[in-house]
């Protein structure tokens, strides 16, 4: 029974890890590269007429930029020609960045739901049960993607919204997986039927291999895409450091911060798999 539950934990770990890591908080931009520790205190909204940055705590609260013009907390900020050029570049880079982040989030969710689908297909006891459970899983999957597309996919990046979107969609599916596999494991153990236990063990072993095979390649590609965000964030940081204008209190505008000591890794499928098996991460 331990092998069965370990395989279940592996799949759930992969699913939850990929889904939630894909939702990288707006307040904590996480990528796989350990040297990339950028974060922002702002929610971001990309619009045809400009880009807005907003936060409830701290100053400034609202920053808006478009075509070289800047407005901070409702006041226009005078900038020279060089800073106007930097602002245009900053706006363009953010416009290009968010669709890439949306794609990474979508793929993380896709891989996570794919792992859970494999579990249900493996442990469903009959066709009717398989269709019912997979149908519910697929509905949750579609809802998660639709919510991502309606938010981040349309240029609206809010950490709390993204976390809730993924959590609501994933938690019900994870509960189904855990309930199903754990129930079968306990039932087999209590029955005393060694052949039934052996059959479940074999399915669990097969599941372990299937998860590794299906997830490893896709998660590796996802890691590379996440890593590729690092130099793009660094470019934004360089631009903001070059701004010559100052805010009303004399401080520079800082939309991104760099915290080397506090950065975190994007959880990968292989990391989750190792955790599920009790192995060390590296």
N, C-alpha and C positions, 0 to 999 in steps of 0.2 A: 504493500500500500504506500510505503514511503516513496517509491519510484513514481507512482501515479501522481501523488500530490506534488512531488518535485517538478514533474513535467507540467502540471497545471500552473504552479507558481512561475515557472519559466515563461509560459505563454502569457500569463497575466502581466508579468513584469515587463515583457517585451511590449505588449499592447499599451499598458499605462505609461511606461517610460517614453515610448516614441510619441504617443499622442500628446502627453503633457509637455515634453521637451519641445515638440513642434510648436507649441503655443507661446514660445519665448516672450516673456513679459515686456511690455513697452518700458517698464521701469527697470528692467534687468535684461538687457540684450545678451543672450547666451549663445555662444558658439562653441564648437568642439575644441578649437585651438586654445590651449592653456594660456597663450600670450595675449589673448584678445579679451579685455575686460571693460568694454564700454557700456555705459548705462545712461538712461535719460529719465528725468523726473517728469517729463511731459507726455501727454497723449498727443497724437499727431493726426491731422486731417488734411488730406490732399484734395484740393478742389480745382476746378478749371481756372479760377481767378486768383489762385495763390495757395499757400500752405500755412495752416494754423497750428500753433503749438500751445497747449493749455495744461495748467496744473492748478490744483486747488490750494496747495500749500507752497509758501515761498514766493519770492519776487524775482523776476516778473511773473505774473499769472498768465498773460496772453502775449504771444508773439505772432506776428503775421508778416509774411514776406511774399513779394511777387514782382518779377521783372526789375530787380534791383532796388525796389522800394521796401522800407521796413517800418512797421508800426509796432510799438511796444506798449502794452496796457492802454491802448486807445490813443497814444501820442505818436505822431510821425517823428522818426529819427533821421536827422540829416546825415547823409553819407557821401563820401567823395567818390570819384569815378572808379577808383580801384576797388573800393568796398562794394559798390554797386555791381561790379563784375563778379566779385566773390559771392555776393548774395544770389545772383542769377545761377552761378555754378552750384551753389549749395541747394537751391530749389530744384534744379534739374537732377542732381544726384539723389535727393530724397525721393523724387518722383520715380526714378528708375529703381530705387532700392526696395520700396514697399511691395511691388509685385513679386520680386524675388523672395522676400520674406513670406509672402502669402503662399508661394509655390512650395516652400520648404515646410510650412505648417501643414498644407494639404497632404504632402507626401508622408510626413510623419504620422498623420491621422490614418492615411490609407494603409501604411505598413502595420500600424497597431491593430486596426480592424481586420486586416488580412490574417494576422496571427490568431486573433480570437475566432475568426471564421474557421481556420484550420482545426482549432480545438473542438469546436462544435461539430464539425464534419466528422472528426475522429471518434467522438464519444457519444454522439446521438445514437439511440438504441433502435430507431426505426425511421422509415422515410417520413412519416407524418411529423414526428418530433423534430427531425432534421429540418424539414421545410418550415415548420413553425418558428423554431429558434433562429434559424438563419434569416428568415424573413424579418424578424424583429431586429436582428443585428444589422441587416442591410438598411432598414429604415433609419436606425440610429446613425449609421454611417452617412447616409444621404443628408440627414438633418445637420450633422456636424459640418459637412462640406458646404451646405447651403448657408449656414450661419457664418462660416469663414468668408465665403464669397460676398455676403451682404455687408460684412464689416471690413476686415483687412483687405479683401479683394477689391473693395471700392475706395481704398485709400484711407480708411478710418482705423487707427491703431489705438485701442484702449485695452490696457492690461487686464483690468477686472472683467471686462466683457469677454475677452478671448479665453480667459481661464474658466469662466462660468460656462461658455459655449462648449468647450471640450469636456469639462467635468460632467455636465448634464448628459451629454451624449454617450460618454464612455462608461460612467459608473453603473448604469443599468445593465449594459452588456457584460461588464466584468462580473457583476453579481450573478448573471445567468451562467457564465462560464464556471465560476467557483462553485455555485450550487450544484450544477450538473455533475462536474467531475468529482467533487468531494462526496456527493450523495452516492455515486456509483462505487467509489472506493470503500466507503463505510459499509454499504450493502454487501459488497463482495466479501469484505473481511468478516462481517458478522455471519454470513451464510455458511462459512466453513468449507465452501466449495473451492478446492485448490485449483481446479481447471478454470473456474471463473476468474479467480484472482490472477492466474497466469495469463489469461487472455487480456485482461486489463493492463497488466504489466507490459505485455507485448505492444499494445496500442500506445501506451505511454512512451515506450522506447522509440516507436515509430514517429510519434509526435515530436519528440525531442529532435530527431534527425530532420524531420520536415520543416520545423521552425528554423533550424540552423540554415538549411538549404534555401528556404524562401526569403528569409529576412537578411542574411548576412550581406549579400550583394547589394540589395537595395539600401540597407542602412549605411553601407560603406559609401555609396554614391551620395546619400543624404549628408553624411559627414563632410564630404568634399564641398558640397553646395553651401553648407553652413560655414565651413572654413573660408570660403570665398567671400563671405561678407566682411571678414576682418579688415582687409585693406580698404574696402569701401567705407567702413566706419572710420578708419584712420584718416582717410581723405577728408571726410566731413570734419573731423577733429582739427586737422591741419588748417582747413579754411577758416574755422571759427577762431583759431589762434591768431590768424593773420588779420582779422577784422581790426581796423584802426579806430572806428567809432567807439564811443562809450555810452553806457546807459545814463539815466538822469542822476544816479548816485555815484557815477564815476567808474562803475565796474564794467568789465567786458561782458558781452553776451556769451553765455555758455549753455548750449542746448544738449551737449553730450559731455559726460565726464568719464575719466579713465581711472579705474581702480584695479591696479595689477594684483593687489593682495587679496581682493575679494571676488575675483572672477570665478566662474563656474563652467563646468563642461556640459555640453549638450549630451544628454544621456543617449547612448547608442543601444542598438539591439544587442550587440555582443556584450556590452556592459551589463545590460539587464539579464541576459542569459547567464552570465557568470554569477551575478548576484543570486539568481534563482537556484543555481547549483551549489552556492556557497563558495565559489572560487574567488581568488583575488582578482582585482580589476585589471592589473597589468603585471 
